[in-house]
């Protein structure tokens, strides 16, 4: 096992476009790191540079204390699991798992022991004599993982390994991968575009956008303290609500009325003019079903509900609102960055299943304003982020520089 260090990694193709732009990440020995982001953000390119399948334009890649920029993939001692399994269809499960050991010239008894140990770990014992074509998608992915396990590699690299599986199998395989990584304690870098995988698997998550690292933090830190609009909109389902806001003292004026903001947050945004308020659907509630003691900790407002989706244990209420051009423009750009995830000008409110709010009602809605974030509509910077609990946010001290870099990357894509 070994640590993986990426120092100012840049990958430019022939036209000069930076697919990966000055990314620095340190993966500790035994750590599970997730690289996540929408299509085209550079996550798979970065993974391929770690393993040596892509050349590095500039920067340093270290595995342990060894610089590997110029080493061939076979000399880096890394095991990679691909999205399409990459199994040999004419070989049995046993021979597929044994293949890297035979390639390395291992002795037969060593091969047999390692294959059977991996098979037992992945519950493949009864399938060892079968061919890949006779296995389910989940079983094939376990065979690919078994082939990685037997190598005694310094690190595992996963490139969207579950994207070809159905929803139920993805859930099962997520659990298996998490248990396997903890049992082996091996350094792991895992690429996905699925935020559920990112939030449930990783010790830390690196969020990428157009080749730029946006934030590197634990799943909880990303969720509770997103560094900018992009991270806030990408992490969470349903996504965070974004609304135009004006702050005066500790009062925030929203499209539905005024709510009170904690003093420590209000102090960070005085004299800023128009802002974007961000608050997650679960930080609202129907005021009529709340405990009175909890209700005093937030604010309430009245709004007309357009649509209600009742799911049994909870309901989602949709409340449309108008946004000024500055906010609407930022949200439209954010929607493009998030691969078209809808961020229309409507408030999504999560309600207790006991709520009787119906379509067309003017409801009294409670908001936990202490959970509200306030963003700069120009740069997207989270002005109220708790820096002590937000991990690493490149460009936090110079958001204008980050915004310029993102603009250049966006222009390069067009």
N, C-alpha and C positions, 0 to 999 in steps of 0.2 A: 504494500500500500504506500501511497505517497500523496503529498499535496500537489495542487495544480495552481500555478500563478500565471495570470495574464497581465502583462504590463503594456499599456498604451497600444493595444492591438488594433491594427488597421488592415482592411482588405479592400483594395481597389481593383476593379476590372479594367479592361483595355480602354474603355471610354472615360476612365477617371472617376466613375461613380463609386463612392465609399459604401460598400455593402455592410461593413463593420467599421465604425468610426471612433477610434481612440478609446477602446473599452479596456478597463482595468478591473479584474476580479481575482480575489485570492480564495481558493477552495482549500479548506483545511483538510489534513489527513483524516479520512473517515467521514467527512461531511457529505451530505446529500444536498446538492445545489440544483435548482430548477432554472432553466432559461426559458422565458415565456414572452409571448407577444404575438401580434397579428401576423398574417402572411407577409413575407418580405421584410421582416424587421431585422434579419441577420442572425437569428438564433441557430439555425442549422449550419450556416456558414461558419460561425464561431466554433461549433462543435467539431466540424470537419477540419478546422485549423488545429484544434487540440490533438486530433488523432493523426494529422498529417496528410489528409486527403485534399487539402487546399493549402496553397502557399500563403505565407504571411507577407504582406506588403511592407509593413514596418511594425516595430514593437518586439517584445520578447515573450516567448512561451517557455515556461519552466515546469518540469515534472520532477518533484522533489527539488534538489539543488541543481539539476542538470538542464541546461538550455537545449531545447529540442527543435529549434526553428528549422534546421537543415537535416534533421534525421528522418529517414524513411519511416512509414507507419509501422513496419515490422520491427523496427528498433526502438519503439517507444513503450513497448510492453503494456498496451492498453487493449481492453476488450470492448467491442462495440456491438450493440444490438440495434438492428435496423427496423424501419417501419414495415418492410415487406418480408421480414423473417430471414431471407437469404439462405434458405436451407437447400441441400442437395436432394432433389426429388428421387434419385435412383438409390440413395443410401437409406439404411434403417435409422431409426432414432438413435440407437447405440452408436452407429458409425458417424452420424452427424455430430454428435457430442464429442466423439473421440477424435474427429478430424484434426483440430489444431494440435493435439498431442502427437498424433502420428506425423504431422508435418514437422514438429520439433524433434522427432526422433526419440520419443519417450519409450521406455521399456513396456512390454505387454502387460505385466502385472501392475505397473503404475497406472497405465491407461485404464485397465479394468477397474481398479479401486476408485480412481477419480470419477470415472463415468458413473459408477454405481452410487457413489456418495452424492453426486449432483442429482442423479435420478431420484434418489430417496428424498432429497431436500425439496425437489420440485414435483414430487408425486407422479413420476413418469415410469415407475418400475414395470407396470403392466403393458406399457407401450413400446418397450425398447426394441422389439423386433418388427414393429410396424413402419411403414413408409410415410413421409409427410403428407402425401395425398390422401391418406386415410385418417387424418387427425383433424380435430376442430381448430378454429383460429386460435383459441386460447392455449390449446395443447402445443401448437406449432410455436407460439411465442415462448412458451416454457422451454421448448427444445433449444431455441435460439439463446435463451438465457443460460441454459445448461452448458452450451458450448462456450459461453463467456466465463462461467464459473470455473471450469476445469483448467483454465489457462494460468491461474495464480497471477493475474494481472495486477498492475499498480492501481488501476482505476477502471470503473465501468462507465461507458458512455452510451446513453440511450437516445435514439433519434425518433421521436414520436412513435414509440413501440405499440401503443394501444389504439391508434387512430383507425385501424382496419377492423376493429372488433365492434360488436354491437354494445349497446349501453350496459346491459347486465354483465357481459363478460368484462367490459372495461372496469366496472366496479370491483369485480372479483380479482382481476389482475393487479389493480392498484394496491389492494390489500396484500397480495402475494409479494409484489415488488418491495413494498414498505417493510414487510417482515423479513424478507431475504436480505435487504440491505442492512437492517439492524443486526441480524444474526451474523452476517459476514463482517460488518464494520468496515466496508471498503468504500473508498472515495468514489462518489458517483456524481456525474453531470448528466442531467436529463432534460431533453428538449421537448416542449409541448406548446400547442396553441390553446389548450384546454385549461381554463383557470381552475376548474375543479381538481384536476390532477396537480396543478401547481400548489394549491392551498392545502391539499391533504397529504402530499408526499414530502415536500422539501423542508430541510432545516432552514434554509434561506432561499429566497426567490429573487432572480434578477429579471426585471421588466425592461424589455428592449422596444425601441420605436425607431424605425428608419436607421438602424445601425448604431443608434446611440443608447447607452445605458441610462435609464430614467431613474431607477431606484433599486437598491439591493438591501433586502431586509427579510426578517422572518415573516411568514404569512400573516400573523396577527398584527405586526407593525405596519405592513402594507395596507391591511384592511382599515386599521384604526387611524393611521397617520400617513395617508398618501401624500407624496411630495409635490404632485402637480395634478392638473385636470386629467391628463391621459391616464395616469395610474389609478386615480379615483374612479374614472369611467370604466377602466378595463377590469378592475378587481371588484367582484360583487355581482350577485344575480338575485333579483333584478338589479340593474346598475344604479349608482348613486343619482339622485335627483339634482339638477342644476337649475338655479333660479336667479334672476336679477335681484340685487340687494343693495341697499344704501344704509350705512351705519351712522348713527348720531348718538354719541355717548355710548350707552349699553343697549340701545334700541336698534334692531335691524328691521328695516322696512322691506317686506316681501310682497309679491303680487296679491297675497291673500290678507295682508294686514301686518301688524307689527308684533315682533316677539323680542324677548329679552335675551341678551347675550352675556355670558360670564365676563366679569371685569377683565380677567387676564387675556381673554381673546379680543375683547373690544379695544384694549390698549394697543394691540398690534396693527389695527387697521384704521385708526383715526385719520381723517382728512384724506382718504383715498378715493373718494367719489364713488362711482358705480363699480360694484364688485359682482362676482358670481358666488352665490351661496351653494354649498353642496351638503346634502344630508341624505342618508340612506333610508329606504322605505321602512325598515324595521324600527326607525327612531320616531315613528308616528304611532298614534293609536286613536281609536274612537273614545272621546272623553267620557262618554256615558257608560263605558264598561270598565273604567279604570278605578283602581284603589285611590281614594281621595288623598292619601298620604303621598303616593307616588306623583299624582297629578300636580302637586304644588311645586315639584322640582323643575317643571318646564313651563311652557306657555300654551295657550289655546287660540285658535282662530276658527272662523266659520267660512265654509266654501261649499259650492254646489258640485256634487259628484256626478260625473258623466257616465261612467261604466263601473260595475262591480263584478269581480270574479270571485265566487265563493268556492273554496277548496276543502271545506270541512273544518280542519283545525285552524285555518286562517282565511282571510279574504284580501284581495287587492282592489283598492278603489283608485280610479283614475280621475284626475281633476285638471282640466286644461287651463292654461294661462297665457298671457301675452308677454313677449320679451322684446326689449329694445334691440335695434339692429346690431349694436356692438356685441351683445350677448348671443344673439341668434347666429351671427357669423362665426363666433368661437365654437358654438355647439355644432354647427354644420361641419366645420373642419374636424372637430373631434369625432363626429360620426364617421367621416371618411377614414380617419386614422384607425378607428376601431373596426374596420372591415364592414361598415354599414350597420353596426348595432344601433338600434333606434334610440335617439336621445331627443325626441320631439318635445315641444314645449307643453309638457303635461307632467303633473306631479303624480307619482305612483306611491300610494300609501298602503302599508301592510297593517291590517286590522285583525284583532282577535276573532276567531270563528264565531264567538257569541254575539258579535256586533250585528245590529239590525239595520245598519245603513243600507239604503237601496238606491238604485239609479234615479237621479233627479232630486234626491234629498239635499237640503242644505244641512250639512253635518257639522258638528262641533269636533274639531280635530285637535288632539294634543300633540305637541312637538317637543322632543328633548333637545332644546337649543344648545345644551352643553356639548352635544355631539356634532354640531354644525361646523363645517369648514368654510373658509372664505378665500377665494382665488382671485388673482389679478387677471382681468379679462384680456390683457394684452399678452402677457408672457405665459399665463396658465399656472404660475407659481402659487403654491398653497401658502398664504400669508400667515395662517394660524397653526402651521404644523408644529408639533412637539419635537424639536430637534433631538432631544435625548432619547426618544422612543420611535425613531423613524429610520434607523439603519443608515445606509449611505445614499445620499442624493447628489449625484454629480451636478454641478452647475447651480446648486442651491444659493451660494453666495453671489453668483453672477448669472441670474436667470436670463438676462438679456443676451449674454454670450451663448447660452444654451438655445435660446429661441432662434438666434441667427444661424447656429449650426443646423438646427432642425429645418429652418427655411431653405438652407442650401441643399440639404439632403432631399427635401420635398421637390425642389426644382430639378434636381438630378434625376428623380424618378419619372418626371413628366415628359 
